[in-house]
Amino acid sequence: MANNYPRLPPSGISVIVVGAGFAGLAAAIEADRKGHSVTLLEKVDTIEEITRYGDIISFDTNGSKAFERWPGVVDAMEAVARQTTWLDLYHHQGRFVTRQSFLGEKKWGRRINGHRGELHDIVWRHLVGRGVKIRMSTRVEDYFEHDGDEAQGIKPHAGVVIAGTKERLTADVVIAAEGVRSRGRKIVLGFDENPKSSGYAVYRAWFKSDQVAKNPLLKHLVVNGDTHQGFIGPDIHFLCSTLKNGSEINWVFTHIDDGNIEESWQFPGKPEEALKYLDGWCPIVHELVKSTPEGRLIDYKLVYRDPLPTFISPKARIVLIGDSAHPFLPTSIQGASQSIEDGVTLATCLELSGKGDIPRALRAFEKLRYERVHRAQAMGPKTRERWHKADWNEVWKNPTMIHLEREEWLLNFDAEKDAYDRYEEAVEQLKAEGKLSKARL
């Protein structure tokens, strides 16, 4: 373990984190900060298999709070992040509608918007620098937990089974952070279930803006630094932005899923196919899609999971976080931030519970997170419907109707402070509900 980062004294709590996405990295870093002993398991062979893909990802002020506590991370992110404080919104035929400013949110913290792979790499390098134990090429095929048996000398524990070798790894707590296909969902729900299509899919592209800068219709997007704009039309919204002083550009648009793609970040898309959805849209949008280099476009199915009744296993030693627990639609702009909040809150609850009360920590975590995360999750469909089904006669009278909802309860939030402030209250509520007696402490 590296000693050049601040961390609390050893807690004696052992933690297995499954999955090295943002949720898993946040949980591992925060657990290490709190003095817990962490092992991170990731199925890919090299982290480049994760970082080389992706497009724009957004961390709002509530999500970036944690980055400021991880030495060097937030400054490295700022160096590659989009430098805008606004979103310009247009009718899909090209007429300007409104500018939404985010300047007022600066008092709540930092907004970090950048390439998913680049930001992930920054967090990954911080984790590695902390000296956390990491095992790559390690696919988890099953989860298990045990209340313990004093007569047989078995301590309470949770664990995972490694695919292929059938190796069994155990710890005081296991955190399932592998995303919507997490095998941890089976032990929480008690049965297997598959993701459902949300009815929508999204095209995503990211590339150097050299050719865009030479296009008379598009050069205004890149020649004056970073920009951020959205085009709103029937059943589609198209967002594009530029970063690194306009030298890189990305665009995404959500469309009705016609069932012709698989659930994968890596399914290749073709500009000519994307253009079929954009008939009647303005020339700027068409030209931007046409400018996308070969191999820089993906078409990704947006999957849906029914809200889970719980995030924790029956014996409360395994917990789901991030997309494993609550996948978000992109229009919520909160999926990444909520995954960071999950890791922060969970590590803090473990600190406050101590090694002897792991089930209490996990139940308190769920009590603190469940209502908030589902309230945030509901914002995605609301924004999509407000844009896709816009009544333009009313929008032209009141353009702010299509502004993103930016609410203080969501954005002006520090997950660590909240956990410290409300942990005991959550425990008392659990006692009153009789939920702590269901697990051995």
C-alpha positions as CSV (number, residue, x, y, z in Angstrom):
1,M,0.0,0.0,0.0
2,A,1.3,3.5,-0.9
3,N,1.6,5.9,2.0
4,N,1.7,9.2,0.1
5,Y,-2.1,9.7,0.1
6,P,-4.1,10.7,3.2
7,R,-6.2,7.8,4.6
8,L,-7.7,6.8,8.0
9,P,-6.0,4.2,10.2
10,P,-6.7,0.6,9.2
11,S,-10.3,-0.4,10.0
12,G,-9.8,-4.1,9.8
13,I,-12.6,-4.3,7.2
14,S,-11.8,-6.3,4.0
15,V,-13.6,-5.3,0.8
16,I,-13.8,-6.9,-2.6
17,V,-14.9,-4.6,-5.4
18,V,-16.0,-6.2,-8.6
19,G,-15.7,-4.0,-11.7
20,A,-13.4,-1.2,-12.6
21,G,-15.9,1.3,-14.1
22,F,-16.4,4.6,-12.4
23,A,-18.6,3.1,-9.7
24,G,-16.0,0.4,-8.8
25,L,-13.1,2.8,-8.9
26,A,-14.9,5.3,-6.6
27,A,-15.8,2.6,-4.2
28,A,-12.2,1.2,-4.1
29,I,-10.6,4.7,-3.7
30,E,-13.1,5.8,-1.0
31,A,-12.7,2.5,0.9
32,D,-8.9,2.9,0.8
33,R,-9.3,6.5,2.1
34,K,-11.3,5.2,5.0
35,G,-8.7,2.6,6.0
36,H,-10.4,-0.5,4.6
37,S,-8.4,-3.2,2.9
38,V,-9.4,-3.4,-0.8
39,T,-9.1,-5.9,-3.6
40,L,-10.4,-4.8,-7.0
41,L,-11.4,-7.4,-9.6
42,E,-11.8,-6.6,-13.3
43,K,-12.6,-9.0,-16.1
44,V,-10.6,-7.3,-18.9
45,D,-7.0,-8.1,-19.5
46,T,-5.8,-4.5,-19.6
47,I,-7.4,-1.2,-18.6
48,E,-7.0,0.1,-22.1
49,E,-9.9,-2.2,-23.1
50,I,-12.0,0.2,-21.1
51,T,-10.3,3.6,-21.7
52,R,-10.0,3.4,-25.4
53,Y,-13.7,3.5,-26.0
54,G,-16.4,6.1,-25.2
55,D,-17.4,9.6,-25.8
56,I,-18.6,12.4,-23.5
57,I,-19.3,11.7,-19.9
58,S,-20.6,14.3,-17.4
59,F,-20.0,14.7,-13.7
60,D,-22.1,17.4,-12.1
61,T,-21.1,19.3,-8.9
62,N,-22.5,16.6,-6.7
63,G,-20.3,14.0,-8.3
64,S,-17.1,16.0,-8.6
65,K,-16.9,16.6,-4.8
66,A,-15.1,13.3,-4.4
67,F,-12.5,14.1,-7.1
68,E,-11.4,17.2,-5.1
69,R,-10.5,14.8,-2.2
70,W,-8.3,12.6,-4.4
71,P,-5.0,14.4,-4.7
72,G,-4.3,15.5,-8.3
73,V,-7.4,14.1,-9.8
74,V,-9.6,17.1,-10.3
75,D,-6.9,19.3,-11.7
76,A,-6.0,16.6,-14.2
77,M,-9.6,16.3,-15.2
78,E,-10.0,20.1,-15.7
79,A,-7.1,20.1,-18.1
80,V,-9.0,17.9,-20.6
81,A,-12.6,18.9,-19.8
82,R,-14.9,21.0,-21.8
83,Q,-14.6,24.7,-20.9
84,T,-18.1,25.9,-21.3
85,T,-20.7,27.3,-18.9
86,W,-23.7,27.1,-21.1
87,L,-25.9,25.0,-23.5
88,D,-27.3,26.6,-26.6
89,L,-30.6,24.9,-27.7
90,Y,-31.9,25.0,-31.3
91,H,-35.1,23.8,-33.1
92,H,-34.1,20.7,-35.2
93,Q,-34.5,22.8,-38.4
94,G,-31.8,25.2,-37.2
95,R,-33.5,28.1,-35.5
96,F,-31.9,29.2,-32.3
97,V,-34.2,28.9,-29.2
98,T,-32.4,29.6,-26.0
99,R,-29.1,29.6,-24.1
100,Q,-29.1,27.9,-20.7
101,S,-26.4,29.2,-18.4
102,F,-24.8,27.1,-15.7
103,L,-22.7,29.9,-14.2
104,G,-24.9,30.0,-11.1
105,E,-23.9,26.5,-10.2
106,K,-20.2,27.4,-9.7
107,K,-21.0,28.1,-6.0
108,W,-21.9,24.4,-5.6
109,G,-18.8,23.0,-7.2
110,R,-17.2,21.9,-10.4
111,R,-18.9,20.5,-13.6
112,I,-16.6,18.0,-15.3
113,N,-17.4,17.0,-18.9
114,G,-14.9,15.1,-20.9
115,H,-14.0,12.0,-22.8
116,R,-15.0,8.9,-20.8
117,G,-11.8,7.1,-21.5
118,E,-9.5,10.0,-20.6
119,L,-11.3,10.8,-17.3
120,H,-11.4,7.1,-16.4
121,D,-7.7,6.8,-17.0
122,I,-7.1,9.7,-14.6
123,V,-9.1,8.0,-11.8
124,W,-7.5,4.6,-12.6
125,R,-4.0,6.1,-12.3
126,H,-4.9,7.6,-9.0
127,L,-6.2,4.2,-7.7
128,V,-3.0,2.5,-8.9
129,G,-0.9,5.1,-7.2
130,R,-2.7,4.4,-3.9
131,G,-1.4,0.9,-4.0
132,V,-4.8,-0.8,-3.9
133,K,-4.6,-4.5,-4.8
134,I,-5.9,-5.1,-8.4
135,R,-6.5,-8.4,-10.2
136,M,-7.1,-8.1,-14.0
137,S,-8.4,-10.9,-16.2
138,T,-10.6,-12.0,-13.3
139,R,-14.2,-12.6,-14.2
140,V,-16.7,-13.3,-11.4
141,E,-19.3,-15.9,-12.2
142,D,-21.1,-16.1,-8.8
143,Y,-21.5,-14.5,-5.4
144,F,-22.0,-16.0,-2.0
145,E,-22.3,-15.0,1.7
146,H,-22.4,-16.6,5.1
147,D,-23.6,-15.5,8.5
148,G,-20.8,-17.4,10.2
149,D,-20.8,-20.4,12.5
150,E,-18.9,-20.0,15.8
151,A,-19.1,-23.7,16.6
152,Q,-17.2,-24.5,13.4
153,G,-15.0,-21.4,13.6
154,I,-16.5,-19.8,10.5
155,K,-16.6,-16.0,10.6
156,P,-19.3,-14.0,8.8
157,H,-18.2,-13.2,5.3
158,A,-19.1,-12.7,1.6
159,G,-17.3,-13.8,-1.5
160,V,-17.1,-14.4,-5.2
161,V,-16.4,-17.4,-7.4
162,I,-13.9,-16.8,-10.2
163,A,-14.8,-18.1,-13.6
164,G,-12.6,-20.9,-15.0
165,T,-10.5,-21.6,-11.9
166,K,-13.5,-21.7,-9.5
167,E,-11.3,-19.9,-7.0
168,R,-13.3,-18.6,-4.1
169,L,-12.3,-15.2,-2.7
170,T,-13.8,-13.9,0.6
171,A,-14.0,-10.6,2.4
172,D,-16.2,-8.8,5.0
173,V,-18.2,-7.2,2.2
174,V,-18.4,-7.5,-1.5
175,I,-19.4,-4.6,-3.8
176,A,-20.9,-5.5,-7.2
177,A,-20.1,-2.7,-9.6
178,E,-20.0,-4.5,-13.0
179,G,-22.9,-2.7,-14.6
180,V,-26.3,-3.8,-15.8
181,R,-25.3,-7.4,-16.3
182,S,-23.8,-7.8,-12.9
183,R,-24.0,-11.4,-11.5
184,G,-24.5,-9.8,-8.2
185,R,-28.1,-8.9,-9.1
186,K,-29.0,-12.6,-8.9
187,I,-28.1,-13.0,-5.2
188,V,-29.9,-9.7,-4.4
189,L,-33.1,-10.5,-6.4
190,G,-33.0,-14.3,-5.9
191,F,-33.4,-15.0,-9.6
192,D,-31.8,-14.2,-13.0
193,E,-33.3,-11.4,-15.1
194,N,-32.3,-9.8,-18.4
195,P,-32.1,-6.1,-19.2
196,K,-35.0,-4.7,-21.2
197,S,-34.7,-2.2,-24.1
198,S,-35.8,1.3,-23.0
199,G,-37.2,1.7,-26.5
200,Y,-34.4,4.0,-27.4
201,A,-30.8,3.8,-28.7
202,V,-28.1,6.4,-29.1
203,Y,-25.5,7.2,-31.7
204,R,-22.2,8.4,-30.2
205,A,-19.1,9.9,-32.0
206,W,-15.9,11.5,-31.0
207,F,-13.1,12.7,-33.3
208,K,-10.5,15.3,-34.1
209,S,-12.0,18.5,-35.5
210,D,-9.5,19.2,-38.3
211,Q,-11.9,18.6,-41.1
212,V,-14.8,20.3,-39.3
213,A,-12.8,23.5,-39.0
214,K,-12.5,23.5,-42.8
215,N,-16.2,23.1,-43.4
216,P,-17.9,26.5,-43.8
217,L,-21.2,25.2,-42.2
218,L,-19.4,23.8,-39.2
219,K,-16.3,25.8,-38.5
220,H,-18.1,28.1,-36.0
221,L,-18.4,25.1,-33.7
222,V,-14.6,24.8,-33.3
223,V,-12.6,27.8,-34.3
224,N,-13.4,30.0,-31.3
225,G,-12.8,27.4,-28.5
226,D,-15.1,25.0,-26.8
227,T,-18.9,25.1,-27.5
228,H,-21.9,23.1,-26.4
229,Q,-25.2,22.9,-28.3
230,G,-28.3,20.8,-28.7
231,F,-30.9,20.4,-31.5
232,I,-34.4,19.3,-30.4
233,G,-36.9,17.5,-32.7
234,P,-39.6,14.9,-32.7
235,D,-38.4,11.8,-30.8
236,I,-34.8,12.8,-31.2
237,H,-32.4,15.1,-29.5
238,F,-28.9,15.8,-30.9
239,L,-26.1,17.1,-28.7
240,C,-22.7,18.2,-29.8
241,S,-19.8,19.9,-28.1
242,T,-16.1,20.7,-28.6
243,L,-13.2,20.4,-26.2
244,K,-9.5,21.2,-25.8
245,N,-9.9,24.6,-27.4
246,G,-12.1,23.2,-30.1
247,S,-9.6,20.6,-31.3
248,E,-11.9,17.7,-30.6
249,I,-15.6,17.3,-31.2
250,N,-18.3,14.9,-30.1
251,W,-21.9,14.3,-31.0
252,V,-24.7,12.1,-29.7
253,F,-28.3,11.6,-30.6
254,T,-31.0,9.5,-29.1
255,H,-33.5,7.8,-31.4
256,I,-36.3,5.3,-31.3
257,D,-34.7,1.8,-31.1
258,D,-35.8,-0.2,-34.1
259,G,-34.3,-3.4,-32.7
260,N,-31.4,-3.7,-35.1
261,I,-28.5,-3.3,-32.7
262,E,-27.1,-5.3,-29.8
263,E,-26.6,-4.1,-26.2
264,S,-22.9,-3.1,-26.5
265,W,-20.8,0.0,-26.3
266,Q,-18.7,-1.2,-29.2
267,F,-21.3,-1.9,-31.9
268,P,-20.1,0.1,-35.0
269,G,-22.4,2.6,-36.5
270,K,-22.4,4.1,-40.1
271,P,-23.1,7.8,-40.8
272,E,-25.3,7.0,-43.7
273,E,-27.5,4.9,-41.4
274,A,-27.6,7.6,-38.7
275,L,-28.7,10.2,-41.4
276,K,-31.8,8.2,-42.1
277,Y,-33.2,9.2,-38.7
278,L,-32.5,12.9,-39.4
279,D,-34.6,13.6,-42.5
280,G,-35.7,17.2,-42.4
281,W,-33.1,18.3,-39.9
282,C,-30.9,21.3,-40.4
283,P,-27.7,21.2,-42.6
284,I,-25.4,21.7,-39.6
285,V,-26.5,18.4,-38.1
286,H,-26.3,16.6,-41.4
287,E,-22.8,17.9,-42.2
288,L,-21.5,17.0,-38.7
289,V,-22.7,13.4,-39.1
290,K,-21.2,13.2,-42.6
291,S,-17.9,14.5,-41.2
292,T,-17.5,11.6,-38.8
293,P,-14.4,9.5,-39.7
294,E,-14.8,5.8,-40.3
295,G,-14.6,3.8,-37.2
296,R,-15.5,6.7,-34.9
297,L,-19.3,6.1,-34.5
298,I,-21.1,3.6,-32.4
299,D,-24.8,2.8,-32.0
300,Y,-25.7,1.8,-28.5
301,K,-28.9,0.3,-27.2
302,L,-30.2,2.1,-24.0
303,V,-31.3,-0.7,-21.7
304,Y,-33.7,-0.5,-18.8
305,R,-34.0,-2.3,-15.6
306,D,-37.1,-2.3,-13.4
307,P,-36.3,-0.5,-10.1
308,L,-35.0,-2.9,-7.6
309,P,-36.7,-3.4,-4.3
310,T,-33.3,-3.5,-2.6
311,F,-29.6,-3.0,-3.4
312,I,-28.4,-5.5,-0.8
313,S,-28.2,-9.3,-0.5
314,P,-30.4,-11.2,2.0
315,K,-27.6,-11.4,4.6
316,A,-26.6,-7.8,3.9
317,R,-22.9,-8.5,3.0
318,I,-23.1,-7.9,-0.7
319,V,-24.2,-4.6,-2.2
320,L,-25.0,-3.4,-5.7
321,I,-23.8,0.1,-6.7
322,G,-23.8,2.2,-9.9
323,D,-25.5,0.7,-13.0
324,S,-25.6,-2.7,-11.3
325,A,-28.2,-1.1,-9.0
326,H,-29.7,1.7,-10.9
327,P,-28.9,2.3,-14.6
328,F,-29.6,5.9,-15.8
329,L,-30.7,7.3,-19.1
330,P,-28.2,9.8,-20.6
331,T,-30.8,12.6,-20.4
332,S,-30.6,12.5,-16.6
333,I,-27.0,13.6,-16.8
334,Q,-26.6,12.0,-13.4
335,G,-25.6,8.3,-13.9
336,A,-21.9,8.9,-13.4
337,S,-22.3,11.3,-10.5
338,Q,-24.7,8.9,-8.7
339,S,-22.1,6.1,-9.1
340,I,-19.5,8.3,-7.4
341,E,-21.9,9.1,-4.6
342,D,-22.6,5.4,-4.1
343,G,-18.9,4.7,-3.5
344,V,-18.4,7.6,-1.2
345,T,-21.5,6.8,0.9
346,L,-20.8,3.1,1.2
347,A,-17.2,3.6,2.3
348,T,-18.3,6.1,4.9
349,C,-21.0,3.8,6.2
350,L,-18.5,1.0,6.6
351,E,-16.2,3.4,8.5
352,L,-19.0,4.4,10.9
353,S,-20.3,0.8,11.4
354,G,-17.0,-0.8,12.1
355,K,-16.0,-4.4,11.2
356,G,-18.5,-5.9,13.6
357,D,-21.5,-4.3,12.0
358,I,-21.2,-4.9,8.3
359,P,-24.9,-5.6,7.7
360,R,-25.8,-2.4,9.6
361,A,-23.5,-0.4,7.3
362,L,-25.0,-1.8,4.1
363,R,-28.6,-1.3,5.3
364,A,-27.7,2.3,6.4
365,F,-26.2,2.8,2.9
366,E,-29.4,1.7,1.2
367,K,-31.5,3.9,3.5
368,L,-29.3,6.9,2.6
369,R,-29.2,6.2,-1.1
370,Y,-32.4,4.5,-2.2
371,E,-34.9,7.5,-2.4
372,R,-32.3,10.0,-3.7
373,V,-31.0,7.8,-6.5
374,H,-34.4,6.9,-7.7
375,R,-35.6,10.5,-7.6
376,A,-32.5,11.4,-9.7
377,Q,-33.1,8.5,-12.0
378,A,-36.6,9.7,-12.8
379,M,-35.3,12.9,-14.3
380,G,-34.0,11.1,-17.4
381,P,-37.4,10.1,-18.9
382,K,-38.8,13.5,-17.9
383,T,-36.2,15.4,-19.8
384,R,-36.4,13.1,-22.8
385,E,-40.2,13.5,-23.0
386,R,-39.9,17.3,-22.5
387,W,-37.6,17.5,-25.5
388,H,-39.0,14.8,-27.8
389,K,-42.7,15.8,-27.3
390,A,-42.1,19.6,-27.1
391,D,-45.1,21.8,-28.0
392,W,-43.3,24.3,-30.1
393,N,-46.1,26.8,-30.1
394,E,-45.6,27.0,-26.3
395,V,-41.8,26.7,-26.5
396,W,-41.5,29.8,-28.7
397,K,-43.5,31.8,-26.1
398,N,-41.4,30.4,-23.2
399,P,-38.1,29.0,-24.4
400,T,-37.0,28.0,-20.8
401,M,-39.5,25.2,-21.0
402,I,-36.8,23.1,-22.7
403,H,-34.1,23.9,-20.2
404,L,-32.5,21.1,-18.2
405,E,-33.8,20.8,-14.7
406,R,-30.9,21.9,-12.4
407,E,-32.2,21.5,-8.9
408,E,-30.2,22.4,-5.7
409,W,-31.3,19.3,-3.8
410,L,-29.5,17.2,-6.4
411,L,-26.5,19.3,-7.3
412,N,-25.6,21.1,-4.1
413,F,-24.8,17.9,-2.3
414,D,-21.8,16.3,-0.6
415,A,-22.3,12.5,-0.3
416,E,-19.6,12.2,2.4
417,K,-21.0,14.9,4.6
418,D,-24.5,13.6,4.1
419,A,-23.4,10.1,5.3
420,Y,-21.6,11.5,8.3
421,D,-24.6,13.7,9.1
422,R,-27.4,11.2,8.6
423,Y,-25.9,7.8,9.4
424,E,-27.2,7.6,12.9
425,E,-30.6,8.8,11.8
426,A,-30.7,6.1,9.2
427,V,-29.7,3.4,11.8
428,E,-32.5,4.6,14.1
429,Q,-35.0,4.4,11.3
430,L,-33.9,0.9,10.5
431,K,-34.3,-0.1,14.1
432,A,-37.8,1.4,14.2
433,E,-38.6,-0.6,11.0
434,G,-37.3,-3.8,12.5
435,K,-34.8,-4.3,9.7
436,L,-31.6,-4.6,11.6
437,S,-32.7,-7.7,13.4
438,K,-32.9,-9.6,10.1
439,A,-29.1,-10.0,9.9
440,R,-26.5,-11.1,12.5
441,L,-24.2,-8.1,13.3
